[in-house]
Amino acid sequence: MAKWVGNGKCHLFSLLEEITIIGCLQLTELPFSHPAHDQAKQEENMTWFPKLMKLNITGCPKLASLPPIPWTQAPCSAEIRRAGSVFEKLVYSKNYKSELSLEVEGKDGQHGLWNGLAFHNLAGLKELEVNNCPPLPLIHLQKLKSLKSLTVFDMSNLLLLFECESYNTECPLPVEQIKIWGCGADGKEMTQLLSHFPKLTELVLTCCEKITELGVVELQTEMTTPSSSGNEIEIEHAQAGHHQTRAEEVEEAVAGGEGLLLLPRQLQELSIYHCSELRLLSDSLGKDNGNPRGGGLQSLSSLQSLFIFDCPRFLSSYPSSASSCFPFPTSLRWLSLSRVESMETLTPLSNLSSLTSLTVYNCGDLRGEGLWPLVARGRLTELGIFGTRKFFTGSEPSRLHGQQIPSSSSKFEHLTTDDLTGVLTAPICKLLSSSLTELSFWENKEVERFTEEHEEALHLLNSLQELVFWESEKLQRLPAGLTQLASLKILRISECPAIRSLPKDGLPSSLQELEIKDCPAIKSLPKDGLPSSLRKLEVCNGISEELKRQCRKLKGTIPVIKDYHDYD
């Protein structure tokens, strides 16, 4: 089919609620087809379809033009893939939050892409994702008055996001979340871009290799609200002057280097991935350079969440021996450092009195020196340590005194690590005995058996309620003496192919849940049976038939039993 026969108005059009066209390789025209520049005619023809709520066009490469998306402000959805000469993909629908979302992927060399969108119908749009798209005129972006989230993929220069617009133009945009992937912009360009978003609270940067230094913009200009007696014109003039002054200060601040990204001070969440040369500056920046308030991210006084992944030089400006040089603000609650190799101890984190969760992954020779005072003085409840073999060895709890020792009121409850032997020492387990409720051993590829010293240390954890062994490839048996863990309620064993049996001396009388997954070598339950306290038994995914048969025989004696054939 090359054309929709009879491109004039048809009485049936007024009844259509959904149009789906798939795989019409020769199709060139539709009833609403008109040249892309004749948007008014396209919109006029779309009035022929007053009830249309859903449009799907896929695999129609010769289609000359498409209707404007969206064609109405009323609820509707559209999905266009490999159709026409402009869009590689366009998806307009509601997301999982039932908010309007638009995903646009362009074709190389197509600069008329934005003419296919009816921006005046997008005032309610909450999420916009653009991939391989031409410059987006700022005049269009300003029409997205409800936009909260902006995601940009594969854009060589972020300044092109705003076509033919000066960065000194007053244009505060409502976006609160920005995610940028694979961008060729440098730090100066990124700083200028972010200055357009005064409400930005969450920023995610991935593979932005031209950004080599990171700091915070230190602006002297603060927004002064005119008195209530002032008229609206006076207020508008004051706000315009404020935005202009801030733009000038941003320009001045970034003039020193193209690799330097200055973050806006209102950020609450920051994530940076795969920026191999990125280094956090330790000096204060801006007009108040030299102020003893400190540099780094200290000026992000609202920052609560920080994730740094595969940025090995990120903390190279901060010597671990400096006890008064802190890179992060005290407001921080969640911190994850992965492949950050330049930090030697946790001393630079000792000011984080609000920290509740800390994750360390593959951070070289980082030692845990400074951990226990952080636990004792702060609010730390969760700790994850992976691929950092010297962490617990260097924590040296024997040197702690007084207020550095975690008390019975400590909030530290959850520990996840791949370092079985590092954690299971008497000094560490004594410190954790009154607070730790959940201990998870993940992805250990070395330990085959627990020593007597390891087992004795584990028995000290008298508050432990959940114990997890996950993907321990060589582990041949569980630690003996689990019956001494009088508070243990949950035991999970998953993807441990070398474990051949459950503890011969039985399981704790307090146990309520037992889960065994992908452990094919376990053939049977303990000879003395399972504790009468057990309320849930789950065995599935790669479990021996003999073990499953034994578990099925227990149906009726344990309230919940799930095996390979029962996931309900």
C-alpha positions as CSV (number, residue, x, y, z in Angstrom):
1,M,0.0,0.0,0.0
2,A,1.4,3.3,-1.1
3,K,-1.4,5.7,-0.1
4,W,-4.5,5.7,2.1
5,V,-7.1,5.7,-0.7
6,G,-9.2,8.8,-0.5
7,N,-7.1,11.3,1.4
8,G,-10.1,13.5,2.0
9,K,-12.2,13.6,5.1
10,C,-14.3,10.5,5.8
11,H,-17.2,10.2,8.2
12,L,-15.5,7.1,9.8
13,F,-12.6,9.2,10.9
14,S,-14.7,10.8,13.7
15,L,-15.2,7.4,15.2
16,L,-11.6,6.2,15.3
17,E,-9.9,5.9,18.7
18,E,-6.8,4.0,17.7
19,I,-4.7,3.8,14.5
20,T,-2.0,1.2,14.1
21,I,0.1,0.9,10.9
22,I,2.9,-1.7,10.8
23,G,5.2,-2.8,8.1
24,C,3.8,-0.8,5.1
25,L,7.1,-0.5,3.3
26,Q,5.7,1.5,0.4
27,L,3.4,3.8,2.2
28,T,4.0,7.4,1.4
29,E,0.8,9.2,2.5
30,L,-1.8,9.2,5.2
31,P,-5.0,11.3,5.5
32,F,-3.1,13.8,7.6
33,S,0.1,13.8,5.5
34,H,1.4,17.3,4.6
35,P,4.9,18.7,4.3
36,A,6.5,19.1,7.7
37,H,6.7,22.9,7.3
38,D,2.9,23.1,6.8
39,Q,2.1,22.3,10.4
40,A,-1.1,24.4,10.4
41,K,-2.5,22.2,7.7
42,Q,-1.5,19.0,9.5
43,E,-3.2,20.2,12.7
44,E,-6.3,21.1,10.8
45,N,-6.5,17.6,9.3
46,M,-6.1,16.1,12.7
47,T,-9.4,17.6,13.7
48,W,-10.9,15.0,11.5
49,F,-10.0,12.5,14.3
50,P,-11.7,14.0,17.4
51,K,-11.7,10.7,19.3
52,L,-8.2,9.5,18.4
53,M,-6.3,8.5,21.6
54,K,-3.6,6.2,20.3
55,L,-1.3,6.2,17.2
56,N,1.2,3.5,16.3
57,I,3.3,3.7,13.1
58,T,6.1,1.2,12.8
59,G,8.3,0.2,9.8
60,C,7.0,2.7,7.2
61,P,10.3,4.2,6.0
62,K,8.9,6.0,2.9
63,L,6.2,7.9,4.8
64,A,6.6,11.5,3.7
65,S,5.3,13.2,6.8
66,L,3.7,12.5,10.1
67,P,1.0,14.2,12.2
68,P,2.2,16.7,14.8
69,I,2.8,14.9,18.1
70,P,0.8,15.3,20.3
71,W,-2.1,16.3,18.2
72,T,-4.2,17.4,21.2
73,Q,-3.8,18.5,24.8
74,A,-6.3,15.8,25.8
75,P,-4.9,12.4,27.0
76,C,-3.3,10.5,24.1
77,S,-0.3,8.3,23.3
78,A,1.9,7.8,20.2
79,E,4.6,5.4,19.2
80,I,6.6,5.9,16.0
81,R,9.5,3.7,15.0
82,R,11.4,3.6,11.7
83,A,8.8,5.7,10.0
84,G,9.5,8.8,7.9
85,S,12.7,10.6,7.4
86,V,13.1,12.4,10.7
87,F,12.4,10.1,13.7
88,E,14.2,6.9,14.4
89,K,11.9,6.6,17.4
90,L,9.3,8.7,19.2
91,V,7.3,7.5,22.2
92,Y,4.8,9.8,23.8
93,S,2.9,8.2,26.7
94,K,2.5,8.1,30.5
95,N,5.3,6.7,32.6
96,Y,5.0,4.5,35.6
97,K,4.1,7.5,37.7
98,S,1.2,8.3,35.3
99,E,3.1,11.4,34.2
100,L,3.5,12.5,30.6
101,S,6.8,11.4,29.1
102,L,8.4,12.0,25.6
103,E,11.3,10.0,24.2
104,V,12.8,11.2,20.9
105,E,15.6,9.5,18.9
106,G,16.6,11.3,15.8
107,K,18.2,10.2,12.5
108,D,21.7,11.5,11.6
109,G,21.7,14.8,9.8
110,Q,18.0,15.6,10.3
111,H,17.6,19.2,11.5
112,G,13.8,19.5,11.0
113,L,13.0,17.0,13.7
114,W,11.6,19.5,16.2
115,N,9.0,20.7,13.6
116,G,7.3,17.4,14.0
117,L,6.4,18.2,17.6
118,A,3.5,20.4,18.7
119,F,5.2,22.1,21.7
120,H,2.0,24.1,22.4
121,N,0.4,20.8,23.4
122,L,3.2,19.7,25.7
123,A,2.7,22.1,28.5
124,G,1.9,19.1,30.8
125,L,5.1,17.1,29.9
126,K,7.0,15.9,32.9
127,E,9.9,13.9,31.3
128,L,11.9,14.5,28.1
129,E,14.5,12.1,26.8
130,V,16.5,13.1,23.6
131,N,19.0,10.8,21.8
132,N,21.1,11.8,18.8
133,C,18.9,14.9,18.2
134,P,19.7,18.2,16.5
135,P,19.8,21.5,18.5
136,L,16.7,22.2,20.5
137,P,15.6,25.9,20.1
138,L,15.3,27.4,23.5
139,I,12.0,29.0,22.5
140,H,10.5,25.5,22.3
141,L,12.0,24.3,25.6
142,Q,10.4,27.3,27.4
143,K,7.0,26.0,26.4
144,L,7.5,22.9,28.5
145,K,6.3,24.6,31.7
146,S,5.8,21.4,33.7
147,L,9.1,19.7,32.7
148,K,10.8,18.1,35.7
149,S,13.2,15.5,34.1
150,L,15.6,16.0,31.1
151,T,17.8,13.1,29.8
152,V,20.3,13.6,27.0
153,F,22.2,10.9,25.2
154,D,25.1,11.2,22.7
155,M,25.2,14.9,22.2
156,S,28.6,16.1,21.1
157,N,28.2,19.6,22.4
158,L,25.7,20.5,25.1
159,L,25.7,24.1,24.1
160,L,23.9,23.0,21.0
161,L,21.0,21.9,23.2
162,F,19.9,25.6,23.0
163,E,20.2,26.7,19.4
164,C,21.1,30.3,18.6
165,E,20.6,31.5,22.2
166,S,22.9,33.5,24.4
167,Y,23.6,32.1,27.9
168,N,23.1,35.6,29.3
169,T,19.4,35.4,28.3
170,E,17.1,35.2,31.3
171,C,15.4,31.8,31.0
172,P,15.0,29.9,34.2
173,L,13.6,26.4,33.4
174,P,11.6,24.2,35.8
175,V,13.7,21.1,35.4
176,E,14.7,19.4,38.7
177,Q,16.5,16.3,37.3
178,I,19.1,16.1,34.5
179,K,20.8,13.0,33.2
180,I,23.6,13.3,30.6
181,W,25.2,10.3,28.9
182,G,28.1,10.3,26.5
183,C,28.5,14.0,26.1
184,G,31.4,15.7,24.4
185,A,30.9,19.0,26.2
186,D,33.7,20.3,28.5
187,G,33.3,21.6,32.0
188,K,32.8,25.2,30.9
189,E,30.0,24.3,28.6
190,M,28.4,22.1,31.2
191,T,28.5,24.9,33.8
192,Q,26.8,27.3,31.4
193,L,24.1,24.8,30.6
194,L,23.3,24.1,34.3
195,S,23.0,27.8,35.0
196,H,19.7,27.7,33.2
197,F,18.1,25.4,35.8
198,P,17.7,27.2,39.1
199,K,15.5,24.4,40.4
200,L,17.9,21.5,39.6
201,T,18.3,19.2,42.5
202,E,19.5,15.9,40.9
203,L,22.4,15.6,38.4
204,V,23.7,12.4,36.7
205,L,26.8,12.5,34.5
206,T,28.1,9.5,32.6
207,C,31.1,9.2,30.2
208,C,31.8,12.9,30.1
209,E,35.5,12.6,29.5
210,K,36.2,16.3,28.8
211,I,35.3,17.2,32.3
212,T,38.5,17.0,34.3
213,E,37.9,19.1,37.4
214,L,35.0,19.6,39.7
215,G,34.0,22.4,42.1
216,V,31.1,24.4,43.2
217,V,30.2,27.8,41.9
218,E,30.6,30.4,44.7
219,L,28.3,33.3,43.8
220,Q,28.2,36.5,45.8
221,T,24.8,37.5,44.4
222,E,21.8,36.2,46.4
223,M,18.2,36.7,45.3
224,T,16.7,39.6,47.3
225,T,12.9,39.5,47.3
226,P,11.3,42.9,46.8
227,S,9.0,44.2,49.5
228,S,5.3,43.2,49.3
229,S,4.5,46.7,48.5
230,G,6.3,46.6,45.2
231,N,4.3,46.1,42.1
232,E,4.7,43.1,39.7
233,I,6.7,45.1,37.3
234,E,9.3,46.0,40.0
235,I,9.5,42.3,41.0
236,E,10.0,41.2,37.4
237,H,12.8,43.8,37.0
238,A,14.5,42.6,40.2
239,Q,14.3,39.0,39.1
240,A,15.6,39.8,35.6
241,G,18.5,41.7,37.1
242,H,19.3,38.8,39.5
243,H,19.4,36.2,36.7
244,Q,21.5,38.5,34.5
245,T,24.0,39.1,37.4
246,R,24.2,35.3,38.2
247,A,24.9,34.6,34.5
248,E,27.7,37.1,34.4
249,E,29.2,35.6,37.6
250,V,29.0,32.1,36.1
251,E,30.8,33.3,33.0
252,E,33.5,34.9,35.1
253,A,33.9,31.8,37.3
254,V,34.5,29.4,34.4
255,A,36.8,31.6,32.5
256,G,39.8,30.0,34.0
257,G,39.6,26.6,32.4
258,E,37.6,24.6,30.0
259,G,37.8,21.3,31.9
260,L,36.4,22.8,35.1
261,L,32.7,22.0,35.9
262,L,31.2,24.2,38.6
263,L,28.1,22.7,40.2
264,P,25.0,24.7,41.2
265,R,24.8,25.0,44.9
266,Q,21.2,23.8,45.3
267,L,22.0,20.2,44.3
268,Q,20.7,17.4,46.5
269,E,21.7,14.3,44.5
270,L,24.8,13.9,42.4
271,S,26.0,10.8,40.5
272,I,29.1,10.6,38.3
273,Y,30.1,7.6,36.3
274,H,33.1,6.7,34.1
275,C,35.0,10.1,34.1
276,S,38.5,8.8,34.3
277,E,40.3,12.1,34.6
278,L,37.9,13.9,36.9
279,R,39.4,15.4,40.0
280,L,37.6,17.1,42.9
281,L,39.3,20.5,43.7
282,S,40.2,21.0,47.3
283,D,40.3,24.8,47.1
284,S,37.4,27.1,47.4
285,L,36.3,28.7,44.1
286,G,34.8,31.9,43.0
287,K,35.0,35.4,44.3
288,D,35.5,34.3,47.9
289,N,38.6,32.2,47.0
290,G,40.6,31.6,50.1
291,N,37.7,31.7,52.5
292,P,38.3,29.0,55.2
293,R,34.8,27.5,54.6
294,G,36.7,24.9,52.5
295,G,36.5,23.7,48.9
296,G,35.5,20.4,47.3
297,L,31.7,20.0,47.6
298,Q,31.4,21.7,51.0
299,S,29.2,24.5,49.5
300,L,26.6,22.0,48.4
301,S,24.9,22.4,51.8
302,S,21.8,20.5,50.7
303,L,23.6,17.5,49.2
304,Q,22.2,14.3,50.5
305,S,23.2,11.6,48.0
306,L,26.6,11.2,46.2
307,F,27.6,8.3,43.9
308,I,31.0,8.2,42.3
309,F,31.8,5.2,40.0
310,D,35.0,4.6,38.0
311,C,36.6,8.0,38.6
312,P,40.0,6.9,40.0
313,R,41.4,10.4,40.5
314,F,38.3,11.9,42.1
315,L,39.9,12.4,45.6
316,S,43.5,12.7,44.5
317,S,43.6,16.3,45.8
318,Y,42.8,15.1,49.4
319,P,45.6,13.6,51.5
320,S,44.3,11.0,53.9
321,S,46.6,12.3,56.6
322,A,44.9,15.6,56.7
323,S,42.4,15.5,59.6
324,S,40.7,18.8,58.9
325,C,40.4,18.7,55.1
326,F,36.9,17.4,54.2
327,P,35.7,17.0,50.6
328,F,32.0,16.5,51.4
329,P,29.3,18.5,53.2
330,T,27.9,17.3,56.6
331,S,24.5,17.1,55.0
332,L,25.4,14.0,53.1
333,R,23.4,10.9,54.0
334,W,24.2,8.3,51.2
335,L,27.7,7.9,49.9
336,S,28.9,5.3,47.3
337,L,32.6,5.3,46.1
338,S,33.5,2.8,43.4
339,R,37.0,2.6,41.8
340,V,38.1,5.7,43.5
341,E,41.7,4.7,44.1
342,S,43.4,7.7,45.6
343,M,41.9,7.6,49.1
344,E,44.0,5.7,51.7
345,T,41.7,6.0,54.8
346,L,38.3,7.2,55.8
347,T,39.7,10.2,57.6
348,P,38.4,12.7,55.0
349,L,34.9,11.4,55.8
350,S,35.1,11.9,59.5
351,N,32.9,15.1,59.4
352,L,29.9,13.2,57.9
353,S,27.7,13.1,61.1
354,S,24.5,12.7,59.0
355,L,25.8,9.7,57.0
356,T,23.4,6.7,57.1
357,S,24.8,4.6,54.2
358,L,28.3,4.0,53.0
359,T,29.3,1.7,50.1
360,V,32.9,1.1,49.0
361,Y,33.7,-0.9,45.9
362,N,37.1,-1.7,44.4
363,C,38.8,1.3,46.1
364,G,42.4,-0.1,45.9
365,D,44.3,-0.1,49.2
366,L,41.7,1.9,51.2
367,R,41.9,1.1,54.9
368,G,39.0,1.3,57.3
369,E,40.8,3.7,59.6
370,G,38.2,6.2,60.8
371,L,35.2,3.9,60.4
372,W,34.5,3.2,64.1
373,P,34.5,6.8,65.2
374,L,32.1,7.5,62.3
375,V,29.8,4.7,63.6
376,A,30.1,5.9,67.2
377,R,29.4,9.6,66.6
378,G,27.1,9.5,63.6
379,R,24.0,7.9,62.2
380,L,25.6,5.2,60.0
381,T,23.2,2.2,59.7
382,E,24.4,0.5,56.5
383,L,27.9,-0.4,55.2
384,G,28.9,-2.2,52.0
385,I,32.5,-3.2,51.4
386,F,33.6,-5.0,48.2
387,G,36.9,-5.6,46.4
388,T,38.8,-3.6,49.0
389,R,40.9,-6.2,50.8
390,K,42.7,-4.0,53.3
391,F,39.6,-2.2,54.6
392,F,38.9,-4.3,57.7
393,T,42.5,-5.1,58.3
394,G,43.3,-1.4,58.6
395,S,40.4,-0.5,60.9
396,E,42.4,-1.4,64.0
397,P,39.5,-1.4,66.6
398,S,42.0,-2.3,69.3
399,R,43.2,1.3,69.3
400,L,39.8,2.9,70.0
401,H,39.2,4.7,73.2
402,G,36.2,6.3,74.9
403,Q,33.8,8.0,72.6
404,Q,35.3,6.3,69.5
405,I,33.8,3.0,70.5
406,P,30.3,2.2,69.2
407,S,27.9,2.0,72.2
408,S,24.8,-0.2,72.7
409,S,22.8,2.7,71.3
410,S,24.7,2.5,67.9
411,K,22.4,2.6,64.9
412,F,24.8,0.4,62.7
413,E,22.6,-2.5,61.7
414,H,23.4,-3.7,58.1
415,L,26.8,-5.0,56.8
416,T,27.3,-6.4,53.3
417,T,30.8,-7.5,52.1
418,D,32.8,-10.0,50.1
419,D,35.5,-10.0,52.8
420,L,34.4,-12.9,55.0
421,T,37.8,-13.3,56.8
422,G,38.2,-9.6,57.3
423,V,34.9,-9.1,59.1
424,L,35.0,-12.3,61.2
425,T,37.5,-11.3,63.8
426,A,36.9,-11.1,67.5
427,P,37.7,-7.4,67.9
428,I,35.3,-6.3,65.0
429,C,32.5,-8.7,66.0
430,K,32.7,-7.5,69.6
431,L,32.2,-3.9,68.4
432,L,29.2,-5.0,66.3
433,S,27.6,-7.4,68.8
434,S,25.0,-5.2,70.2
435,S,23.8,-3.4,67.0
436,L,24.3,-5.6,63.9
437,T,21.1,-7.2,62.8
438,E,21.9,-8.2,59.2
439,L,25.1,-9.6,57.8
440,S,25.5,-10.5,54.1
441,F,28.5,-12.2,52.5
442,W,28.4,-11.5,48.7
443,E,30.5,-12.7,45.8
444,N,33.5,-14.2,47.7
445,K,35.5,-16.2,45.2
446,E,38.3,-17.4,47.6
447,V,37.1,-18.8,51.0
448,E,36.5,-22.5,51.1
449,R,36.0,-23.1,54.8
450,F,35.6,-21.1,58.0
451,T,38.3,-21.4,60.6
452,E,37.5,-22.0,64.3
453,E,38.5,-18.4,64.9
454,H,36.0,-17.1,62.3
455,E,33.2,-19.2,63.8
456,E,33.9,-18.0,67.3
457,A,33.9,-14.4,66.1
458,L,30.5,-14.9,64.3
459,H,29.0,-16.3,67.6
460,L,29.7,-12.9,69.2
461,L,27.0,-11.3,67.1
462,N,24.2,-11.8,69.5
463,S,21.9,-9.2,67.9
464,L,22.1,-10.8,64.4
465,Q,18.7,-11.5,62.9
466,E,19.5,-12.2,59.2
467,L,22.5,-14.0,57.7
468,V,23.0,-14.2,53.9
469,F,25.5,-16.2,51.8
470,W,25.3,-15.2,48.1
471,E,27.5,-16.3,45.2
472,S,30.4,-17.7,47.3
473,E,31.8,-19.9,44.6
474,K,34.3,-22.1,46.6
475,L,32.6,-22.1,50.0
476,Q,32.1,-25.8,50.9
477,R,30.2,-25.6,54.2
478,L,28.4,-23.1,56.4
479,P,30.0,-22.1,59.7
480,A,29.4,-24.4,62.6
481,G,27.6,-23.4,65.7
482,L,24.8,-21.4,64.1
483,T,22.6,-22.6,67.0
484,Q,24.5,-20.1,69.2
485,L,23.0,-17.2,67.2
486,A,20.0,-16.9,69.5
487,S,18.4,-14.0,67.7
488,L,18.8,-15.3,64.1
489,K,15.4,-15.4,62.2
490,I,16.4,-15.5,58.5
491,L,19.1,-17.7,56.8
492,R,19.5,-17.3,53.0
493,I,21.9,-19.4,50.9
494,S,22.0,-18.5,47.2
495,E,24.3,-19.5,44.3
496,C,26.8,-21.4,46.4
497,P,27.5,-24.4,44.3
498,A,30.2,-26.0,46.5
499,I,28.1,-26.2,49.7
500,R,27.1,-29.8,50.2
501,S,25.0,-29.8,53.3
502,L,23.4,-27.7,56.0
503,P,25.2,-27.5,59.4
504,K,25.3,-31.0,61.0
505,D,24.7,-29.5,64.5
506,G,21.5,-28.0,63.3
507,L,19.9,-24.5,62.9
508,P,19.0,-21.9,65.6
509,S,15.7,-22.5,67.5
510,S,14.8,-18.9,66.7
511,L,14.9,-19.4,62.9
512,Q,11.7,-18.4,61.0
513,E,12.8,-18.3,57.3
514,L,15.2,-20.6,55.4
515,E,15.9,-20.0,51.8
516,I,18.1,-22.2,49.5
517,K,18.5,-21.2,45.8
518,D,20.9,-22.4,43.1
519,C,22.8,-24.8,45.5
520,P,22.7,-28.1,43.6
521,A,25.2,-29.9,45.9
522,I,22.9,-29.7,48.9
523,K,21.0,-33.0,48.9
524,S,19.2,-33.1,52.2
525,L,17.9,-31.2,55.2
526,P,19.6,-31.7,58.6
527,K,19.1,-35.2,60.1
528,D,17.6,-33.7,63.3
529,G,15.1,-31.8,61.2
530,L,14.3,-28.2,61.1
531,P,13.5,-26.0,64.1
532,S,9.8,-25.8,65.1
533,S,10.0,-22.0,64.9
534,L,10.3,-22.2,61.1
535,R,7.5,-20.4,59.3
536,K,8.8,-20.3,55.7
537,L,10.9,-22.7,53.7
538,E,11.9,-21.8,50.1
539,V,14.0,-24.1,47.9
540,C,14.1,-23.4,44.1
541,N,16.3,-22.7,41.1
542,G,18.9,-25.4,40.6
543,I,18.1,-27.5,43.7
544,S,18.5,-31.3,43.8
545,E,15.4,-33.4,43.3
546,E,16.1,-35.2,46.6
547,L,16.1,-32.0,48.6
548,K,12.8,-30.9,46.9
549,R,11.2,-34.2,47.8
550,Q,12.2,-33.8,51.4
551,C,10.7,-30.3,51.5
552,R,7.4,-31.4,49.9
553,K,7.0,-34.0,52.7
554,L,7.0,-31.1,55.2
555,K,3.9,-29.4,53.7
556,G,1.4,-29.0,56.4
557,T,4.0,-28.8,59.1
558,I,5.5,-25.5,58.0
559,P,3.1,-22.6,57.1
560,V,4.8,-21.6,53.8
561,I,6.8,-23.9,51.6
562,K,7.9,-22.9,48.1
563,D,9.8,-25.2,45.8
564,Y,10.5,-25.4,42.1
565,H,6.8,-26.0,41.3
566,D,5.4,-23.5,43.7
567,Y,6.0,-19.8,43.5
568,D,2.6,-18.6,44.7
